[in-house]
Amino acid sequence: MATMLKIFPALFNRSKRDRPQPPSRPPEWLSPQQSWQLVLLSLAIALVYSLCATISLEFISLPGKIASVWLPSGLTLALFFRWRSRSWPGIVIGSMFGLIRLWTDWEHGFGNFILFNLICTLGNCVQPWAAHWFVSRYGNVRQPFIDLRSSLIFILAAWISPTLSATLGITFACWIGTIPWPQYWICWVSWWLASALAHLIFSPPMLLFKKYYWSNRRRYIQQYGWDLIGIGLATIVVTLTDFVHGYPVAYILFASLIWSVFRLGNWPSSCLVAIVSVGAIIATVTGNGSFADRSMNESIILLQSFMGILSIAGLVLSATVQERKAAQHSLEATLQTLEVRIAERTAELAQTEAQLSGFFSSSSIGMGIVDDEMCYLRINQVLADINCLPVQDHLGKRVQDVIPELASELIPYFQAVFSSGLPQLSKETSREIPQHSGVIRTWLSSYFPIFDRDRQLFRVGFVVMDITDRKRLEHQLEQQARIDGLTQIANRRHFDEALDRAWRQCIYSQQSMALVLCDADHFKRYNDTYGHPMGDRCLVQIAEVLRETLRHPTDLAARYGGEEFAVLLPSASLHQALLVANAIRDRIRARAIPHEGSLVSDRVTLSIGVAVGIPRPPKSAADFVDQADRALYKAKQQGRNRVVALDDSAPALPQWPHA
């Protein structure tokens, strides 16, 4: 009992990943052979179900044709666990025909009888499905009695699943007048117990049966023959004494059950309970036994309750014994192999030490181990070369004594591992090489906890990798990603980042900034006239002009797209921006790049739009670009080859046409 109280709170704590999953569903389309097998299976189930229903209807003891024993419930639960939805046709057919006998005494109309039959059929299908779902959701649907937890889950499912069918059936029977409403609850309990106890008494033998018992029956009988004889005789004596002669000694059956569980296992024990239950029910119905001193319904309920408790005790005890045997076998196996494992472990430790030494000496990266006082216990030659000191000058010395210039940066990583027990990964460290003034090298290091046999952290291992070349390559790639491949000035991505950064800085300082957008006039005609290679050379010259015109290091010239260029001038006034814009026009004119296809001039010209203003929310950098684009559009609209400026602080539109 104490074990059960400890187990119940943890019944539903397993995650879905840990729960055994039900077998895959049968295929949607069956072959002809499978179809015939399904038909034969359904007919067999229907026949057995009808037979069980006929027997159970002999135990009608309440109004509304409520039987105190409903054997088909134990059958349908086992069938659904075995065949799942394939058992439904047989259950439906058996349920419909098994209840026809009720029609002979039915007094509430043919339609109500059909409806009552359908409701009972629905309950007979939903009841095993609900139990199967509950066990598959929380327990082990393939082996529901494999351990104590799974057995308790099955017991709960057996008790819970009949509640829906009992509620549907009794409610409808009261509604049509078959059962008086005052007797609702006693009939509901009888219906529920009739199914729940059938689950507990008659389903386990069918679910626990394995081919092992049949294929090894001879050896099984030879090994446990005397136990079978003793348990059988004791059970027969107790059954005859109680259920035939009426002496209340049924509790002695617990001794036979315990004997059976410990000696024979769970399946023979469940069969013992089922067989005794059948005999006891027959004896009680005929008016014999210690439970027959009340009405038939009360007698059957009391008997079934006793046998249900007997079955639950057998299932729980069997599961406990199985767990104990499994633990005992595991312990014996562990003890038998303990010496072998010790020898293997010793050999493994020696091999590990040899591998560690070889790994340290042959590794191409720096490796080391320090203790909790930050003293080097072991390093390899690569780390010694990184620190520019011999290996012997490291061992037994503290980190701060060996590399004092990096101690303040490295020691916190070691301390973090010692305090948290978690690794510190991918930490970059840079320093100047003492023998090569001005040469900066970068290393990537990671720090790992090392535990002793008691899982106590007592060392920290670390690895160091020189990534100087990689950092240089990353820097080069980053620069290439920000430069336009043709013109070798900033690309659109670089421009957007610089614009956003300058916009935020000017918001903070409340300084004006300027943006100059340049577009080569009739550049498509230029490409059509001279060809694309010449067009590329023209764009390169325009980019050179922009780069030569920049005033400060913070200014940025970028290729904005196609033949369109942008010049970003942080902290520039309108006057300064116009000076830059006109300087660009002058330098382009000085280049005298021929353009016979232009409708403006015989040389390459630019239309330039200038936006100037002090950034203020809610305006954004995109609004500022749009302002410069509108100025550029006006320059094109007014004849091209000119500068048009838009200033947020001045409504006038200064224009500088072509001279």
TORSE-148588 format. One record per residue (C-alpha): x, y, z. Coordinates in steps of 0.5 Angstrom, whole numbers, padded with zeros to 4 digits, always signed. Layout:
BEGIN
XYZ...
END
This chain:
BEGIN
+0000+0000+0000+0006+0005+0002+0009+0003-0005+0002+0005-0009+0001+0012-0005+0008+0013-0007+0007+0011-0014+0000+0015-0016+0003+0022-0016+0008+0020-0021+0003+0016-0026+0002+0022-0030+0009+0025-0030+0012+0022-0036+0013+0026-0042+0010+0024-0049+0017+0023-0051+0018+0017-0046+0011+0014-0047+0011+0008-0051+0007+0009-0058+0002+0005-0060+0003+0001-0066+0002+0004-0073-0005+0004-0076-0007-0002-0081-0007+0000-0088-0013+0004-0091-0014+0000-0097-0014-0008-0095-0012-0013-0100-0017-0019-0101-0014-0024-0097-0014-0018-0091-0021-0017-0093-0023-0024-0092-0019-0024-0085-0023-0018-0083-0029-0021-0084-0028-0028-0081-0025-0024-0075-0031-0020-0074-0036-0026-0075-0032-0029-0069-0032-0023-0065-0039-0023-0066-0041-0030-0064-0037-0030-0058-0039-0023-0056-0047-0025-0057-0045-0032-0053-0042-0027-0047-0048-0023-0048-0053-0028-0047-0050-0031-0041-0049-0024-0038-0057-0023-0039-0058-0029-0034-0056-0024-0029-0061-0018-0030-0063-0016-0023-0065-0009-0024-0071-0005-0027-0069-0003-0034-0066-0010-0036-0059-0008-0032-0055-0014-0031-0050-0014-0025-0045-0018-0029-0043-0016-0036-0038-0021-0039-0037-0018-0046-0034-0012-0043-0028-0016-0041-0028-0019-0048-0028-0012-0052-0023-0009-0048-0018-0015-0049-0020-0015-0057-0019-0007-0058-0012-0008-0054-0010-0013-0059-0014-0011-0066-0016-0004-0064-0021-0001-0070-0021-0008-0073-0025-0011-0067-0030-0005-0068-0035-0009-0073-0035-0015-0069-0037-0011-0063-0042-0008-0067-0045-0014-0070-0045-0018-0063-0048-0012-0059-0054-0011-0064-0055-0019-0064-0053-0020-0057-0059-0015-0054-0064-0018-0058-0067-0022-0053-0069-0016-0049-0074-0015-0054-0078-0021-0051-0080-0017-0045-0079-0010-0048-0085-0005-0047-0083+0001-0049-0084+0001-0057-0080-0002-0063-0076+0005-0064-0074+0006-0057-0071-0001-0057-0067+0000-0063-0065+0007-0060-0063+0004-0054-0059-0002-0057-0055+0003-0061-0054+0007-0055-0051+0001-0052-0047-0001-0058-0044+0006-0058-0042+0005-0051-0039-0002-0052-0035+0001-0058-0033+0008-0054-0031+0004-0047-0025+0000-0050-0023+0006-0054-0023+0010-0048-0019+0005-0044-0014+0004-0050-0013+0012-0051-0012+0013-0043-0007+0007-0043-0003+0009-0049-0003+0016-0047+0000+0015-0040+0002+0008-0039+0005+0002-0044+0000+0000-0049+0004-0006-0051+0005-0009-0045+0000-0006-0040+0003-0010-0034+0010-0010-0035+0011-0006-0028+0008-0003-0023+0006+0004-0026+0003+0001-0032-0001-0004-0028-0004+0002-0024-0005+0006-0030-0009+0000-0033-0013-0001-0027-0015+0007-0027-0017+0006-0034-0021+0000-0033-0025+0004-0027-0026+0010-0031-0028+0008-0038-0034+0005-0037-0037+0011-0034-0039+0014-0041-0043+0008-0043-0046+0007-0036-0048+0015-0036-0051+0014-0044-0055+0008-0042-0058+0009-0036-0060+0016-0038-0064+0014-0044-0067+0008-0040-0070+0013-0035-0072+0018-0040-0076+0013-0044-0079+0010-0037-0075+0004-0037-0072+0006-0030-0075+0010-0025-0071+0016-0024-0070+0015-0016-0067+0009-0018-0062+0012-0023-0056+0012-0018-0056+0005-0016-0057+0003-0023-0052+0007-0026-0047+0004-0020-0049-0003-0022-0048-0002-0030-0041+0001-0028-0039-0004-0024-0041-0010-0028-0037-0007-0034-0031-0004-0029-0030-0011-0026-0031-0015-0032-0025-0011-0034-0021-0012-0028-0023-0020-0028-0023-0022-0035-0019-0018-0039-0012-0019-0036-0012-0027-0037-0013-0025-0045-0008-0019-0045-0003-0023-0041-0003-0030-0045+0003-0031-0049+0005-0036-0054+0011-0038-0049+0006-0041-0044+0003-0046-0050+0010-0047-0053+0013-0049-0046+0007-0052-0043+0011-0059-0042+0017-0056-0039+0013-0051-0035+0008-0057-0032+0015-0060-0030+0018-0055-0027+0012-0052-0023+0007-0058-0023+0007-0059-0015+0005-0052-0015+0000-0052-0020-0003-0058-0016-0003-0055-0009-0005-0048-0011-0011-0052-0015-0013-0056-0009-0013-0050-0004-0017-0046-0009-0022-0052-0010-0023-0053-0003-0024-0046-0001-0029-0045-0007-0033-0051-0005-0033-0049+0003-0035-0041+0001-0039-0042-0005-0042-0048-0004-0043-0049+0003-0043-0042+0005-0038-0041+0010-0035-0034+0010-0027-0037+0008-0026-0033+0001-0021-0029+0004-0016-0035+0004-0016-0034-0003-0011-0029-0002-0006-0034+0000-0007-0038-0006-0007-0032-0010+0000-0030-0007+0003-0037-0008+0001-0037-0015+0004-0030-0016+0011-0032-0013+0011-0038-0016+0007-0038-0023+0007-0031-0025+0002-0026-0027-0002-0030-0033-0003-0036-0028-0005-0032-0023-0010-0028-0027-0013-0034-0030-0014-0037-0023-0018-0030-0021-0022-0031-0027-0024-0038-0026-0026-0037-0019-0030-0031-0021-0034-0035-0026-0035-0041-0021-0037-0036-0015-0042-0032-0020-0045-0038-0022-0046-0041-0014-0048-0034-0012-0054-0033-0017-0056-0040-0015-0057-0038-0008-0050-0041-0005-0044-0038-0002-0043-0033+0003-0045-0027-0001-0052-0030-0003-0055-0027+0003-0058-0021+0000-0062-0019-0006-0059-0022-0013-0056-0015-0015-0053-0014-0008-0050-0021-0008-0047-0020-0015-0044-0013-0014-0041-0015-0007-0038-0022-0010-0035-0018-0016-0032-0012-0012-0029-0018-0008-0026-0021-0014-0024-0014-0017-0020-0013-0010-0017-0020-0011-0015-0018-0018-0013-0012-0017-0008-0014-0011-0006-0020-0016-0004-0015-0021-0001-0010-0017+0003-0016-0013+0005-0019-0020+0008-0012-0022+0012-0011-0016+0015-0018-0016+0017-0017-0023+0020-0011-0022+0024-0014-0016+0026-0020-0020+0028-0015-0026+0032-0011-0020+0035-0017-0017+0037-0020-0024+0041-0014-0026+0044-0014-0019+0047-0021-0020+0049-0019-0027+0053-0013-0024+0056-0017-0018+0058-0022-0023+0061-0018-0028+0064-0013-0022+0071-0016-0022+0071-0016-0030+0069-0009-0030+0074-0007-0025+0080-0010-0029+0077-0007-0036+0076+0000-0032+0084+0000-0030+0086-0002-0037+0081+0004-0040+0085+0009-0035+0092+0007-0037+0090+0007-0044+0086+0014-0043+0093+0017-0040+0097+0014-0046+0092+0017-0051+0092+0024-0047+0099+0024-0047+0099+0023-0054+0094+0027-0056+0097+0033-0052+0104+0032-0055+0101+0031-0062+0096+0036-0062+0096+0042-0067+0093+0047-0062+0095+0049-0055+0093+0045-0049+0093+0046-0042+0090+0044-0035+0090+0048-0029+0088+0047-0022+0084+0052-0017+0090+0056-0016+0091+0058-0023+0097+0054-0023+0099+0050-0030+0099+0042-0029+0100+0040-0036+0101+0044-0042+0104+0042-0049+0109+0045-0054+0104+0049-0058+0102+0053-0052+0109+0054-0050+0111+0057-0056+0105+0061-0056+0107+0064-0049+0114+0064-0052+0117+0060-0046+0119+0053-0045+0114+0048-0042+0118+0047-0036+0117+0054-0034+0110+0053-0034+0109+0047-0030+0107+0049-0022+0107+0056-0024+0101+0061-0024+0098+0064-0030+0099+0071-0028+0106+0069-0027+0107+0066-0034+0103+0071-0038+0102+0077-0033+0100+0082-0039+0094+0077-0041+0092+0075-0033+0087+0080-0032+0083+0078-0039+0084+0070-0038+0083+0069-0030+0076+0071-0030+0074+0065-0035+0078+0060-0031+0074+0063-0025+0067+0062-0028+0068+0055-0030+0070+0053-0023+0064+0057-0020+0059+0055-0025+0062+0048-0027+0060+0050-0034+0065+0051-0040+0067+0058-0043+0067+0057-0050+0070+0061-0056+0073+0067-0052+0078+0071-0057+0084+0074-0054+0089+0079-0058+0096+0081-0056+0102+0084-0059+0108+0079-0060+0114+0081-0056+0119+0079-0061+0116+0082-0066+0114+0090-0065+0107+0092-0068+0105+0085-0070+0098+0083-0067+0096+0076-0066+0089+0073-0064+0087+0067-0061+0081+0063-0060+0080+0059-0053+0075+0055-0050+0075+0053-0042+0072+0046-0040+0071+0043-0033+0074+0037-0031+0071+0033-0025+0074+0027-0021+0070+0021-0019+0066+0024-0014+0063+0029-0020+0067+0034-0016+0070+0040-0020+0078+0040-0019+0081+0042-0025+0080+0046-0032+0082+0044-0038+0083+0049-0044+0085+0049-0051+0088+0055-0055+0088+0056-0063+0091+0061-0067+0086+0065-0071+0090+0071-0073+0090+0069-0081+0082+0068-0080+0081+0074-0077+0085+0078-0083+0081+0074-0088+0074+0076-0085+0076+0083-0084+0078+0083-0092+0072+0079-0094+0068+0084-0089+0071+0090-0093+0070+0087-0100+0063+0086-0098+0062+0093-0097+0066+0096-0103+0062+0096-0110+0066+0091-0115+0066+0096-0121+0067+0103-0118+0071+0101-0112+0067+0106-0108+0062+0104-0102+0056+0099-0104+0049+0100-0103+0050+0096-0096+0055+0100-0094+0052+0107-0095+0045+0104-0092+0049+0103-0085+0053+0109-0086+0047+0113-0087+0043+0110-0081+0049+0111-0076+0050+0119-0079+0042+0120-0078+0042+0117-0071+0049+0121-0069+0046+0128-0072+0039+0127-0068+0044+0126-0062+0048+0133-0063+0042+0136-0067+0047+0138-0073+0045+0138-0080+0047+0133-0085+0047+0133-0093+0046+0128-0098+0048+0129-0105+0045+0124-0111+0048+0124-0117+0045+0121-0124+0049+0120-0130+0044+0124-0136+0042+0119-0141+0046+0113-0139+0042+0108-0143+0044+0112-0149+0051+0112-0147+0051+0104-0147+0047+0104-0153+0052+0108-0157+0059+0106-0154+0057+0099-0151+0057+0097-0144+0065+0096-0143+0065+0103-0144+0059+0105-0140+0063+0101-0134+0069+0105-0135+0065+0112-0135+0062+0109-0128+0069+0108-0126+0071+0115-0128+0065+0118-0124+0066+0114-0118+0074+0117-0118+0071+0124-0119+0066+0123-0113+0072+0120-0109+0077+0126-0110+0071+0131-0108+0070+0129-0101+0072+0134-0096+0073+0130-0089+0074+0122-0087+0067+0122-0085+0064+0123-0092+0062+0117-0096+0062+0116-0103+0057+0110-0106+0054+0107-0112+0047+0107-0110+0045+0103-0116+0046+0103-0124+0049+0110-0126+0046+0113-0119+0051+0115-0114+0051+0118-0107+0055+0122-0103+0054+0123-0095+0056+0129-0092+0055+0128-0084+0055+0135-0081+0055+0139-0087+0050+0145-0088+0047+0147-0095+0052+0152-0097+0058+0146-0096+0053+0141-0100+0052+0146-0106+0060+0147-0106+0061+0139-0106+0055+0138-0111+0058+0144-0116+0065+0141-0115+0063+0134-0118+0059+0138-0124+0066+0142-0125+0070+0135-0125+0066+0131-0129+0066+0137-0134+0073+0137-0134+0074+0130-0135+0070+0131-0142+0068+0124-0143+0064+0124-0150+0057+0123-0150+0054+0123-0157+0048+0120-0155+0046+0125-0150+0040+0130-0151+0043+0135-0146+0051+0136-0148+0056+0132-0152+0060+0130-0146+0057+0126-0140+0053+0130-0135+0050+0129-0128+0043+0131-0125+0044+0132-0118+0039+0133-0112+0041+0135-0105+0038+0134-0099+0040+0138-0093+0037+0138-0086+0037+0137-0078+0034+0130-0077+0028+0130-0072+0023+0125-0070+0019+0122-0073+0022+0123-0080+0027+0117-0081+0033+0116-0086+0029+0113-0091+0025+0120-0091+0032+0124-0092+0033+0119-0098+0026+0121-0101+0028+0128-0100+0034+0128-0104+0031+0123-0109+0025+0129-0110+0031+0134-0111+0034+0129-0116+0027+0128-0120+0027+0136-0120+0034+0137-0123+0032+0132-0129+0025+0135-0130+0028+0142-0131+0033+0140-0136+0038+0135-0133+0046+0137-0132+0044+0142-0126+0044+0142-0118+0037+0142-0115+0037+0143-0107+0032+0142-0102+0033+0144-0095+0028+0142-0089+0030+0149-0086+0029+0153-0092+0023+0153-0096+0026+0156-0102+0029+0151-0108+0036+0153-0110+0038+0151-0117+0044+0151-0121+0043+0150-0128+0048+0148-0133+0053+0154-0134
END
